[in-house]
Amino acid sequence: MNKFKQALVVAGAFLAFAGVSYVSSDTVSADTPRVDMVDVSNHNGQMTAPEFVYMRNNYGVKAITTKISEGTTFHDYTAPGNIAAAKAAGVYINGYHFLSSTTVSGAIAEADYAVRMAKADGLPTGAVLAVDIENSYQLSMGSAMQPVAKAFENEVMRAGGYRSTTYTGGYSSSVSPAGEKAWLAQYLYDPSKAMGLYSQEHAYQWSSSQTFASSYGRFDVSVLYDNFFTAGTDKDAVVPNVTPSKPVVNHDTSAIKQFKNAGNRFTAYKSFRVDKIAFVNGMWQAINYDLAGGKDASWTANGIPLAMLDNITRGNYAATRVGDMVKFKAGYSYGTIDQYDNASNGAGIVEGAYGSIWYNANSLLTK
């Protein structure tokens, strides 16, 4: 959390990771951890849907966690707008509360306040409402803070139907309830995804200085190790990962013959409709029923990453929605067909790092 950076000055236990990460480039590095989740608060100002869309499309951001409240009197004014913007951008939205108390009764009172604010702000039932523990006087209590954290977590579930976990520093994880996965922060000078730091937890916040071309200032970013922050709220977009059946060898179809006669070359310059959209296999994808060969399309076999597409209907800085018209970006709009499946009349094209995507050969002829 951005408030966490202020607490670092006085919290001796956190000074070991106060050598903050200098990852502030807007270029995704293959070596750094993923940018799965961004947390925001009034320190970042009021966020907008196009900003979250940019993070989603260019970084694969799945979830936003916004500050809701602090103590029993402070309500973050940006929370309602951030929640609405995240929903419009098609990313999961969660919240967090900055805890002031050191007692069970105090934690319950703060949880009740946080629930009231979260409900008023539009945080959906089933989302995460995390408890943020970083005050030095709390950290010095160590494991004695566990019942306090647990009381907050239990109360937000009872009173609001929210799931919860504890956010704190990696070196102060003893404040998190024993046996429970947490959300831990530690800012290294050279973070690497190969480290798998805190991979036994729900999430690891690895930088407090990530920048995005779409937004002003610096952001806290986390890699997610499970679906805790992307579950519990149904966006009507996420579908099961369906494994395609193995192709059956058959005689070439008419369309496949045409492609083979043309040297297995294809062009796909025309636009097409987005019939389905979902976050599957770590990326946002679209399906067009004609290109996929029908409505029983598989996301694994037929899903087209949004990063390969230009949105004709609303441009690339707005959330792509079902019904939008899109077309392949330059570089993906022509090339060589790498594999055929006679039984399904399928044409498989290796789309760089996205792997092989299967298209209906007849439909691909018209594109």
C-alpha positions in Angstrom: 0.0 0.0 0.0 1.2 3.5 -0.5 0.7 4.2 3.2 3.1 1.3 3.7 5.9 3.4 2.4 5.3 6.0 5.0 5.3 3.3 7.7 8.7 2.1 6.6 10.3 5.1 8.1 9.3 4.2 11.6 8.9 0.5 11.4 12.3 -1.0 12.1 11.1 -4.5 11.2 10.5 -3.4 7.6 13.7 -1.5 7.0 15.2 -4.7 5.5 12.9 -4.3 2.5 12.8 -0.5 2.5 15.6 -0.6 -0.1 12.7 -0.2 -2.5 12.5 -1.8 -5.9 13.5 0.5 -8.7 11.3 -1.2 -11.2 9.7 1.9 -12.7 9.9 1.3 -16.4 6.8 1.0 -18.5 8.4 -1.9 -20.4 7.5 -5.4 -19.2 10.6 -7.4 -18.4 10.8 -11.1 -18.8 12.9 -11.4 -15.6 10.7 -9.5 -13.1 7.6 -11.0 -11.4 4.3 -10.6 -13.2 2.1 -7.6 -12.7 -1.1 -9.5 -11.7 -2.5 -7.0 -9.3 -2.3 -3.2 -8.7 -3.4 -1.6 -5.5 -4.5 2.0 -5.4 -5.7 4.7 -3.0 -6.1 8.4 -2.6 -2.3 8.6 -3.0 -2.8 7.7 -6.7 -5.7 10.0 -7.2 -9.0 9.0 -8.8 -8.4 6.2 -11.3 -10.4 5.7 -14.5 -11.5 2.8 -16.6 -9.1 3.6 -19.5 -6.2 3.5 -17.1 -7.1 0.0 -15.9 -7.8 -1.1 -19.4 -4.2 -0.1 -20.4 -2.8 -2.0 -17.4 -5.0 -5.0 -18.3 -4.2 -5.1 -22.0 -0.4 -4.3 -21.8 0.5 -5.9 -18.5 -2.0 -8.7 -18.0 -3.3 -7.1 -14.8 -6.1 -9.2 -13.5 -7.2 -7.5 -10.3 -7.3 -4.0 -8.6 -7.3 -3.6 -4.9 -8.5 -0.2 -3.6 -8.2 1.3 -0.2 -11.6 1.5 1.4 -11.1 2.9 4.9 -8.9 3.3 8.0 -9.7 3.1 11.7 -13.4 3.9 12.3 -13.6 7.4 10.8 -11.5 7.6 7.6 -13.1 6.7 4.3 -11.0 6.8 1.1 -12.9 9.2 -1.3 -11.4 7.4 -4.4 -12.9 4.0 -3.5 -16.3 4.3 -5.2 -14.8 5.6 -8.5 -12.0 3.1 -8.4 -14.5 0.2 -8.0 -16.7 1.5 -10.8 -13.7 2.0 -13.1 -12.4 -1.6 -12.4 -15.8 -3.1 -13.1 -16.0 -1.1 -16.4 -12.5 -2.2 -17.4 -13.3 -5.9 -16.8 -10.9 -6.6 -14.0 -11.5 -8.1 -10.6 -12.0 -5.5 -7.8 -11.0 -6.0 -4.2 -10.5 -3.7 -1.2 -8.4 -3.2 1.9 -8.7 -1.5 5.3 -5.8 0.1 7.1 -6.0 -1.3 10.7 -5.3 1.0 13.7 -6.4 -1.3 16.5 -4.5 -3.7 18.6 -7.4 -5.4 20.3 -10.0 -7.9 19.2 -12.9 -5.6 20.0 -11.3 -2.8 18.2 -10.7 -4.9 15.1 -14.3 -5.9 15.1 -15.4 -2.3 15.3 -13.1 -1.4 12.4 -14.3 -4.3 10.4 -17.9 -3.2 10.8 -17.0 0.3 9.6 -15.0 -1.1 6.7 -18.0 -3.2 5.6 -20.4 -0.3 5.7 -18.0 1.8 3.6 -17.3 -1.1 1.2 -21.0 -1.7 0.7 -21.7 2.0 0.1 -18.8 2.1 -2.4 -20.1 -0.9 -4.4 -17.5 -3.5 -3.5 -19.2 -6.7 -4.6 -20.0 -9.5 -2.1 -17.5 -12.2 -2.3 -14.6 -9.8 -3.1 -11.6 -9.6 -0.8 -11.5 -7.0 1.9 -8.0 -7.4 3.3 -6.7 -6.1 6.6 -3.6 -4.0 6.3 -1.3 -4.2 9.3 1.8 -2.1 9.2 1.9 0.3 12.2 5.1 -0.1 14.2 3.2 -0.5 17.5 1.3 -3.4 15.9 4.3 -5.1 14.3 6.2 -5.0 17.6 3.4 -7.3 19.0 4.3 -10.1 16.6 2.1 -13.2 17.0 0.0 -11.4 19.6 -1.6 -9.5 16.7 -2.9 -12.7 15.1 -6.2 -12.9 17.1 -6.7 -9.2 16.2 -6.2 -9.9 12.5 -8.4 -13.0 12.6 -11.2 -11.0 14.4 -11.2 -8.5 11.5 -11.2 -11.2 8.9 -14.0 -13.1 10.5 -16.1 -10.0 11.0 -16.0 -8.8 7.4 -17.1 -12.2 6.3 -19.9 -12.3 8.9 -21.1 -8.8 8.4 -20.4 -8.3 4.7 -19.9 -11.6 3.0 -16.3 -10.5 2.1 -13.3 -12.8 2.1 -10.2 -11.6 3.8 -6.5 -12.0 4.4 -3.7 -10.1 6.1 -1.4 -7.7 4.2 1.9 -6.9 5.9 5.7 -7.1 5.3 7.5 -10.3 4.7 9.7 -9.8 7.8 6.7 -9.2 10.0 4.5 -12.1 8.8 4.1 -13.3 12.3 1.2 -10.9 12.7 -0.7 -12.9 10.1 -3.0 -15.6 11.5 -1.1 -19.0 11.8 -1.9 -21.5 9.1 -3.4 -18.8 6.8 -2.1 -17.6 3.5 -1.2 -13.9 3.5 -0.4 -11.1 1.1 3.2 -10.1 1.8 5.4 -7.2 0.7 9.1 -7.0 0.3 10.9 -4.6 -2.1 14.1 -5.8 -3.5 16.7 -3.9 -5.6 16.6 -6.6 -8.3 13.3 -8.7 -8.0 13.2 -11.8 -10.2 10.3 -14.1 -10.9 12.8 -17.0 -10.6 12.9 -16.3 -6.9 9.3 -17.3 -6.4 9.4 -15.2 -3.2 6.5 -16.0 -0.8 5.0 -18.4 -3.3 3.3 -20.2 -0.5 1.1 -17.1 0.1 -1.8 -15.7 -1.9 0.3 -12.8 -3.3 3.7 -11.1 -3.1 3.9 -7.3 -3.5 7.3 -6.9 -5.1 7.4 -3.3 -6.1 6.1 0.1 -4.9 7.4 2.1 -7.9 5.9 0.6 -11.0 4.9 3.2 -13.6 2.4 3.0 -16.5 2.2 5.2 -19.5 -1.6 5.5 -18.9 -1.3 7.0 -15.4 0.6 9.5 -13.3 2.8 8.5 -10.5 4.0 5.2 -9.1 2.0 2.1 -8.1 2.3 -0.9 -5.8 2.2 -4.1 -7.8 1.9 -7.8 -6.9 2.2 -11.2 -8.4 -0.6 -13.6 -7.5 0.1 -17.2 -6.7 -3.5 -18.5 -6.7 -7.0 -17.3 -7.5 -7.8 -15.8 -4.1 -8.0 -12.2 -5.5 -9.6 -13.4 -8.7 -12.4 -15.5 -7.3 -15.6 -15.1 -5.3 -17.1 -12.4 -7.7 -18.5 -13.6 -11.0 -17.8 -11.1 -13.8 -19.7 -13.4 -16.3 -16.6 -13.5 -18.3 -14.4 -16.2 -16.9 -15.0 -19.7 -18.3 -13.5 -23.1 -17.7 -10.3 -24.0 -19.5 -11.3 -26.6 -22.0 -8.7 -29.0 -23.4 -9.2 -29.6 -27.1 -9.6 -33.2 -28.3 -6.8 -34.6 -30.4 -7.2 -34.1 -34.1 -8.5 -37.0 -36.2 -6.7 -37.5 -39.5 -9.0 -37.2 -42.5 -8.8 -36.2 -46.2 -8.2 -32.5 -46.9 -11.2 -30.3 -47.0 -11.8 -27.9 -49.9 -10.6 -24.9 -47.8 -7.4 -26.7 -46.7 -6.7 -27.6 -50.3 -7.0 -24.0 -51.2 -4.5 -23.0 -48.5 -2.0 -25.7 -49.5 -2.3 -24.6 -53.2 -1.4 -21.1 -52.1 1.7 -22.2 -50.3 0.0 -22.4 -46.9 -0.1 -18.6 -46.8 -3.0 -16.6 -45.4 -4.1 -13.0 -45.0 -6.6 -11.8 -42.4 -7.2 -8.0 -43.0 -10.9 -7.9 -42.5 -12.7 -7.1 -39.3 -14.7 -9.5 -37.2 -17.1 -9.5 -34.2 -16.1 -10.4 -30.7 -18.7 -13.0 -29.7 -17.1 -14.0 -26.3 -14.4 -12.5 -24.1 -12.6 -13.9 -21.0 -9.4 -14.0 -19.0 -8.1 -17.5 -19.6 -4.7 -19.0 -19.4 -3.1 -15.8 -18.0 -4.4 -13.4 -20.7 -7.5 -11.7 -22.0 -8.9 -13.4 -25.1 -11.7 -13.1 -27.6 -13.6 -15.7 -29.6 -15.4 -15.1 -32.9 -17.8 -18.0 -33.6 -17.1 -18.0 -37.4 -13.3 -18.1 -37.0 -13.6 -20.7 -34.2 -15.9 -23.0 -36.2 -18.9 -22.7 -33.9 -20.2 -21.8 -30.5 -18.6 -24.8 -28.8 -15.2 -23.2 -29.2 -12.4 -23.9 -26.8 -10.5 -21.0 -25.2 -7.3 -23.0 -25.2 -7.5 -23.9 -28.9 -9.5 -20.9 -30.4 -9.1 -18.0 -28.1 -7.4 -15.0 -29.7 -5.3 -12.8 -27.2 -6.6 -9.2 -27.2 -3.0 -8.1 -27.5 -3.1 -9.4 -31.1 -6.2 -7.3 -32.0 -7.1 -3.7 -32.7 -10.5 -2.6 -31.5 -12.2 -0.8 -34.4 -15.4 0.0 -32.4 -13.9 1.9 -29.4 -10.1 2.0 -29.9 -7.4 0.3 -27.9 -7.7 2.4 -24.8 -11.2 1.3 -23.9 -12.4 -2.0 -22.6 -13.1 -4.5 -25.4 -16.6 -5.9 -25.1 -18.8 -8.5 -26.7 -20.2 -7.1 -29.9 -17.2 -4.9 -30.7 -15.6 -5.2 -34.1 -11.9 -6.0 -34.1 -9.2 -6.9 -36.6 -5.7 -8.5 -36.4 -2.9 -6.1 -35.7 -0.1 -5.7 -38.3 2.2 -8.7 -38.0 -0.6 -11.1 -37.0 -2.7 -10.4 -40.2 -0.7 -12.4 -42.6 1.7 -15.3 -42.5 2.0 -19.1 -42.8 -0.4 -21.8 -41.6 1.6 -24.2 -39.5 -0.7 -27.1 -39.1 -4.1 -28.5 -40.4 -6.8 -30.6 -38.8 -8.8 -32.3 -41.5 -11.6 -33.6 -39.3 -12.5 -30.1 -38.0 -11.4 -28.2 -41.1 -9.0 -26.4 -38.8 -6.0 -24.2 -39.7 -3.4 -23.9 -36.9 -1.2 -20.8 -36.8 1.6 -20.3 -34.3 1.2 -16.8 -33.1 4.6 -16.1 -31.6 4.7 -16.4 -27.8 1.0 -17.0 -27.7 1.4 -20.4 -29.2 -0.8 -22.2 -31.7 -4.3 -20.9 -32.3 -6.8 -22.9 -34.4 -9.1 -21.2 -36.9 -11.9 -22.6 -39.1 -10.3 -22.8 -42.5 -13.4 -21.7 -44.4 -13.9 -18.6 -42.3 -10.2 -17.8 -42.5 -10.5 -17.7 -46.3 -12.9 -14.8 -46.1 -10.7 -12.8 -43.7 
